[in-house]
Amino acid sequence: MERLFTETACYRPSPYEASKVGHDAIKAFWLDNAGQTFTVSAWPVAVEGNHAAVPVDGAYGPPAEQEYRDVWLLRFAADGRVEDFEEWAYWPGKHYSAEGPAPLGRLKAAG
């Protein structure tokens, strides 16, 4: 953990959720899925100064099987560790956020 993130790193599991701040909070968030295996393929598509955008293809399982696509937005500290991490994850057949209402394009217009 210490080699990946700064001590005060912010980790957002989606753009509008509150950040998990610091090693202990990030580790606790990751351990919520302890025991579940997953694989990822990631490739940076944009790097500008200390910022990067990285698309990700992933899959959970076994035991539960679920694929997803994700974009990681990263900001790095001067020492190369991540100081800000934000995910934009999408799952087939699910809403555009992990928990939430239908996508905006499906909402009825007011009036």
C-alpha positions, 0 to 999 in steps of 0.5 A: 500500500505504502509503495502505491499511494501517498499517506494522504491519498484520496481514492474515489470509487466513482466520481460523485462518491466521497473519497477514501482518504489515507492507507487505512481507509483505502485498505478497508475499502479493498478488503470489502471484497477480500477472497474474491479473485479478479483480473485486469488489463490496463493501458495508459492512453493519456499522460500529461505531467503528473496526470494519467487516464487509464482504461481498464477491462476487468473480471471478477470471479470465481466464485461470482463472475462479473466483467466490467470496464473502468477508467482510472484517473490518476494524479501522482505525487513528486515521488511517483506514488498516487495521491488522487485516484478516481474510478469510472466503472461500468458493468454490463446490464447495470446502471451507469453507477454502482448504485443509482437511478437509470442513466440520464438519457432514460429520464423523462423530461419535466413539463 
